[in-house]
Amino acid sequence: MAVIPRSPLLDSLDWVDYAFQPAGEPPPADGAWGHQRHSATVVFDVENTPSKSCESDGIISSGTRPVAVYTADCLPVLIADPQQRIVAAVHAGLKGTLAGVLIRAVEKLCEQGSAPENLVVAIGPALGPCCYELAEPQLAEIARNPALAHGLRWHRQQPVNGEAQRPQATARQQGVWFDLPALATQMLVDAGVPAAQIDNVGVCTYCMAESGSSYRFNTHTGSGYHSRYSWIRRR
């Protein structure tokens, strides 16, 4: 049976409902989600829009309609502002994170009256540093950006995940083991969100989550995968 990850920070907000759903489960019937393009596009308020989907990598809502993202190894990031009572769901893979989608989400929330120091953030199941091998040239290209360099977390030796439910990824690129949740966390902190208000549920989609959760696992094994939806709404 799949373990359903929770965020203690979001659980502490009695006006929020949310879920990091298991792979293959449909989103809420009344939900809205973005067609992810690994971009920095974030849209606001789909409450009165009949369409369930839009071209974006982040959706902000001031109403009670659930907003969702679907992922396979990328970061699903759920954000709540207890002061303004607005929420956001953001899809943040490596490309979108480097493009600034999380920073744009914070900026867009601030346009609606939020302050970064009030935001509560939960980073859901995603490819962890135990299984995310990144080629050296790609890492070197990222490291050349001074704005990102201090947020990079990577390992020469593959970290051992003592909570792995199946074998970790094996090295295929003679690269490094990359920590995307750590980079995302640092970028949010740089945008003004207090580190104490950012949760990482710490579930690796490759070696810890339920079968079918990981695109990369499917690439390596041909076992198949399903998108997983993560959503949040105001009650």
C-alpha positions as CSV (number, residue, x, y, z in Angstrom):
1,M,0.0,0.0,0.0
2,A,1.3,3.4,-0.9
3,V,2.3,5.8,1.9
4,I,0.5,9.1,1.4
5,P,3.0,11.8,2.3
6,R,1.9,14.8,4.3
7,S,3.3,18.2,5.2
8,P,3.2,19.1,8.9
9,L,3.2,22.8,7.9
10,L,0.2,22.5,5.6
11,D,-1.5,20.2,8.1
12,S,-1.3,23.0,10.7
13,L,-3.5,25.2,8.5
14,D,-7.2,24.5,9.3
15,W,-8.4,26.4,6.2
16,V,-6.5,24.3,3.6
17,D,-7.2,21.0,2.0
18,Y,-4.4,19.4,-0.1
19,A,-3.0,16.0,-1.2
20,F,0.1,14.5,-2.8
21,Q,-1.8,11.8,-4.5
22,P,-0.5,8.4,-5.5
23,A,0.5,7.8,-9.1
24,G,-2.5,7.1,-11.4
25,E,-5.2,8.7,-9.3
26,P,-7.3,11.4,-11.1
27,P,-7.3,15.0,-9.8
28,P,-10.3,16.3,-8.0
29,A,-13.3,16.5,-10.4
30,D,-13.6,20.2,-10.0
31,G,-9.9,20.9,-10.1
32,A,-7.9,23.0,-12.5
33,W,-4.3,22.3,-13.6
34,G,-1.7,23.4,-15.9
35,H,-0.3,21.8,-19.0
36,Q,3.3,21.9,-17.8
37,R,5.9,23.2,-20.3
38,H,8.9,23.5,-17.9
39,S,8.4,27.3,-18.1
40,A,8.2,30.1,-15.6
41,T,4.5,30.8,-16.5
42,V,2.2,31.2,-13.5
43,V,-1.4,32.2,-13.8
44,F,-3.9,33.6,-11.2
45,D,-7.4,32.7,-10.3
46,V,-9.2,30.0,-12.3
47,E,-12.2,30.1,-10.0
48,N,-14.5,31.4,-12.6
49,T,-12.9,29.8,-15.6
50,P,-14.9,26.8,-17.0
51,S,-11.7,25.1,-18.5
52,K,-10.0,22.6,-16.3
53,S,-6.6,23.2,-17.8
54,C,-4.3,26.0,-19.0
55,E,-0.9,26.6,-20.4
56,S,1.1,27.2,-17.2
57,D,3.5,25.6,-14.7
58,G,1.9,27.3,-11.8
59,I,-1.7,28.2,-10.8
60,I,-2.8,30.5,-8.0
61,S,-6.3,30.5,-6.5
62,S,-8.1,32.9,-4.2
63,G,-11.3,30.7,-4.2
64,T,-12.2,27.2,-3.2
65,R,-11.5,25.4,-6.5
66,P,-8.6,23.0,-6.2
67,V,-5.5,23.9,-8.2
68,A,-3.2,21.0,-9.2
69,V,0.0,20.0,-10.9
70,Y,0.9,16.6,-12.3
71,T,4.4,15.2,-12.1
72,A,6.4,12.1,-12.4
73,D,9.9,13.0,-11.1
74,C,9.7,16.9,-11.0
75,L,8.9,18.8,-7.8
76,P,5.2,19.4,-7.0
77,V,5.2,22.5,-4.8
78,L,2.1,23.6,-2.9
79,I,2.0,27.1,-1.4
80,A,-0.4,28.7,1.1
81,D,-0.7,32.2,2.4
82,P,-2.5,32.2,5.8
83,Q,-2.9,36.0,5.8
84,Q,-4.5,36.4,2.3
85,R,-6.0,32.9,2.3
86,I,-4.8,32.2,-1.2
87,V,-3.0,29.0,-2.5
88,A,-0.8,27.9,-5.4
89,A,0.3,24.7,-7.0
90,V,3.6,24.8,-8.9
91,H,5.4,22.3,-11.2
92,A,9.1,22.7,-10.8
93,G,11.4,20.4,-12.7
94,L,15.1,21.3,-13.2
95,K,14.4,23.3,-16.3
96,G,11.5,25.2,-14.8
97,T,13.3,25.8,-11.5
98,L,16.3,27.2,-13.4
99,A,13.8,29.3,-15.5
100,G,12.5,30.8,-12.2
101,V,9.1,29.3,-11.9
102,L,9.2,29.3,-8.1
103,I,10.4,32.9,-7.9
104,R,7.7,33.9,-10.3
105,A,5.1,32.2,-8.2
106,V,6.2,34.2,-5.1
107,E,6.2,37.4,-7.2
108,K,2.7,36.6,-8.5
109,L,1.4,35.9,-5.0
110,C,2.9,39.2,-3.9
111,E,1.0,40.9,-6.6
112,Q,-2.2,39.7,-4.9
113,G,-1.1,41.1,-1.5
114,S,1.0,38.3,-0.1
115,A,4.3,38.8,1.6
116,P,7.1,36.2,1.2
117,E,7.6,35.9,4.9
118,N,4.0,34.7,5.4
119,L,4.1,31.9,2.8
120,V,4.0,28.2,3.8
121,V,5.4,25.8,1.3
122,A,5.4,22.0,0.9
123,I,7.7,20.2,-1.6
124,G,6.2,16.9,-2.5
125,P,7.5,13.5,-3.8
126,A,10.1,13.9,-6.5
127,L,13.4,12.4,-7.7
128,G,15.8,12.6,-4.8
129,P,19.5,13.0,-4.7
130,C,19.7,9.3,-4.0
131,C,18.5,8.6,-7.6
132,Y,18.9,11.8,-9.6
133,E,22.1,11.5,-11.6
134,L,23.1,14.6,-13.5
135,A,25.7,14.7,-16.2
136,E,28.9,16.7,-15.3
137,P,28.5,19.2,-18.3
138,Q,25.0,20.0,-17.2
139,L,26.0,20.6,-13.6
140,A,28.9,22.8,-14.8
141,E,26.5,24.9,-17.0
142,I,24.2,25.4,-14.0
143,A,27.2,26.3,-11.7
144,R,28.3,29.1,-14.0
145,N,25.2,31.1,-12.8
146,P,26.3,33.0,-9.7
147,A,22.7,33.4,-8.6
148,L,22.3,29.6,-8.4
149,A,25.7,28.4,-7.4
150,H,25.2,28.7,-3.6
151,G,22.0,26.8,-3.8
152,L,23.4,23.7,-5.6
153,R,23.7,20.5,-3.5
154,W,25.3,17.5,-5.1
155,H,27.3,14.5,-4.3
156,R,30.2,12.7,-6.0
157,Q,29.2,9.5,-4.3
158,Q,25.7,8.3,-4.5
159,P,23.9,8.9,-1.2
160,V,22.4,5.8,0.4
161,N,18.7,6.0,1.1
162,G,18.0,3.9,4.1
163,E,14.2,4.3,3.5
164,A,14.3,3.0,-0.1
165,Q,11.6,0.5,-0.9
166,R,13.2,-0.7,-4.1
167,P,16.7,-0.5,-5.6
168,Q,18.1,3.0,-6.1
169,A,19.1,4.2,-9.5
170,T,22.4,3.0,-10.8
171,A,25.0,5.4,-12.3
172,R,24.7,5.7,-16.1
173,Q,26.3,9.1,-16.9
174,Q,29.5,9.1,-14.8
175,G,27.9,12.3,-13.3
176,V,27.0,13.5,-9.9
177,W,24.0,13.0,-7.7
178,F,21.9,16.1,-7.6
179,D,19.6,17.5,-5.0
180,L,16.8,19.4,-6.7
181,P,14.6,19.9,-3.6
182,A,17.6,21.6,-1.9
183,L,18.0,24.0,-4.9
184,A,14.3,24.8,-4.9
185,T,14.4,25.4,-1.1
186,Q,17.3,27.8,-1.5
187,M,15.6,29.7,-4.3
188,L,12.5,30.1,-2.2
189,V,14.6,31.3,0.7
190,D,16.3,33.8,-1.6
191,A,12.8,35.0,-2.6
192,G,12.1,35.8,1.1
193,V,10.3,32.7,2.3
194,P,11.7,31.6,5.7
195,A,13.4,28.3,5.7
196,A,11.4,27.2,8.7
197,Q,8.2,27.6,6.6
198,I,9.3,25.2,3.9
199,D,8.6,21.5,4.2
200,N,10.2,18.8,2.0
201,V,8.3,15.5,2.4
202,G,11.5,13.7,1.4
203,V,9.9,10.9,-0.7
204,C,11.9,9.9,-3.8
205,T,9.7,8.9,-6.6
206,Y,12.3,6.4,-8.0
207,C,13.1,4.3,-4.9
208,M,10.5,5.1,-2.2
209,A,7.1,6.0,-3.8
210,E,4.6,3.5,-5.1
211,S,5.2,1.7,-8.4
212,G,4.6,3.8,-11.5
213,S,5.6,7.0,-9.8
214,S,8.8,7.7,-11.7
215,Y,9.4,8.6,-15.4
216,R,13.1,7.8,-14.9
217,F,12.5,4.5,-13.3
218,N,10.3,3.6,-16.3
219,T,13.1,4.8,-18.7
220,H,15.5,2.4,-16.9
221,T,13.2,-0.6,-16.5
222,G,10.3,-0.2,-19.0
223,S,7.9,-0.9,-16.1
224,G,5.5,2.0,-17.0
225,Y,4.5,5.1,-15.1
226,H,1.5,7.3,-14.4
227,S,1.3,11.0,-13.6
228,R,0.7,11.9,-10.0
229,Y,-1.5,14.9,-9.1
230,S,-0.8,17.2,-6.2
231,W,-3.4,19.7,-5.4
232,I,-4.4,22.4,-2.8
233,R,-7.5,24.4,-2.2
234,R,-9.0,26.8,0.3
235,R,-11.9,25.4,2.3
